[in-house]
């Protein structure tokens, strides 16, 4: 793990601290948000369109659905594969 040092004006630091903002947490969240996950971002309008389309497909019986237990089994298997590939 690496450490990052930043310099900010004293008054800004005090304002953030006095507001109860966890500066380290906020900076960490921001830095993680910069990391590209490989998926293009979409706006609210596009997200709503996709959800609406998925709901309509579900209602028409066009979606392949899995149970909660089956989905967790799939996730567990994928995680296990990734862990094995790291060794």
C-alpha positions as CSV (number, residue, x, y, z in Angstrom):
1,X,0.0,0.0,0.0
2,X,1.2,3.5,-0.8
3,X,0.8,6.8,1.0
4,X,-0.1,10.0,-0.8
5,X,0.7,13.4,0.7
6,X,-1.4,16.4,-0.3
7,X,-1.1,20.1,0.7
8,X,-4.3,22.2,1.2
9,X,-4.8,25.6,2.7
10,X,-5.3,25.6,6.5
11,X,-8.7,27.3,6.3
12,X,-10.0,24.7,3.8
13,X,-8.7,21.8,5.9
14,X,-10.4,23.3,9.0
15,X,-13.7,23.8,7.2
16,X,-13.7,20.2,6.0
17,X,-12.7,18.9,9.5
18,X,-15.4,21.1,11.2
19,X,-18.1,19.8,8.8
20,X,-17.3,16.3,10.0
21,X,-16.1,15.2,6.6
22,X,-13.8,12.2,6.7
23,X,-11.1,13.6,4.3
24,X,-9.1,10.5,4.0
25,X,-12.3,8.5,3.1
26,X,-13.4,11.1,0.5
27,X,-10.0,11.3,-1.2
28,X,-9.8,7.5,-1.3
29,X,-13.3,7.2,-2.8
30,X,-12.3,9.8,-5.4
31,X,-9.1,8.0,-6.3
32,X,-10.9,4.7,-6.7
33,X,-13.5,6.4,-8.9
34,X,-10.7,7.4,-11.3
35,X,-9.9,3.8,-11.9
36,X,-11.5,2.7,-15.2
37,X,-13.6,-0.4,-14.7
38,X,-13.7,-1.0,-18.5
39,X,-17.4,-0.1,-18.8
40,X,-18.4,3.1,-20.4
41,X,-20.4,5.4,-18.2
42,X,-24.0,6.1,-19.0
43,X,-26.4,8.9,-18.0
44,X,-29.6,8.6,-15.9
45,X,-31.8,8.7,-19.1
46,X,-29.9,5.7,-20.6
47,X,-30.0,3.8,-17.3
48,X,-33.7,4.3,-17.0
49,X,-34.2,3.1,-20.6
50,X,-32.2,0.0,-19.9
51,X,-34.1,-0.8,-16.7
52,X,-37.5,-0.2,-18.4
53,X,-36.4,-2.5,-21.3
54,X,-35.3,-5.2,-18.9
55,X,-38.6,-5.0,-16.9
56,X,-40.6,-5.3,-20.1
57,X,-38.5,-8.3,-21.2
58,X,-39.0,-9.9,-17.8
59,X,-42.7,-9.5,-18.0
60,X,-42.8,-11.0,-21.5
61,X,-40.9,-14.0,-20.2
62,X,-37.9,-13.3,-22.4
63,X,-35.2,-13.2,-19.7
64,X,-33.3,-16.2,-18.5
65,X,-33.6,-15.9,-14.7
66,X,-31.8,-17.8,-12.0
67,X,-32.5,-18.2,-8.3
68,X,-30.7,-16.2,-5.6
69,X,-28.9,-19.4,-4.5
70,X,-27.8,-20.3,-8.1
71,X,-26.5,-16.7,-8.6
72,X,-24.4,-16.9,-5.5
73,X,-23.0,-20.3,-6.6
74,X,-22.0,-18.7,-9.9
75,X,-20.4,-15.8,-8.1
76,X,-18.6,-18.1,-5.7
77,X,-17.2,-20.2,-8.6
78,X,-16.0,-17.1,-10.5
79,X,-14.3,-15.8,-7.4
80,X,-12.6,-19.1,-6.8
81,X,-11.3,-19.1,-10.4
82,X,-9.9,-15.7,-10.0
83,X,-8.2,-16.6,-6.7
84,X,-6.7,-19.7,-8.3
85,X,-5.3,-17.6,-11.2
86,X,-3.6,-15.2,-8.8
87,X,-1.5,-17.9,-7.2
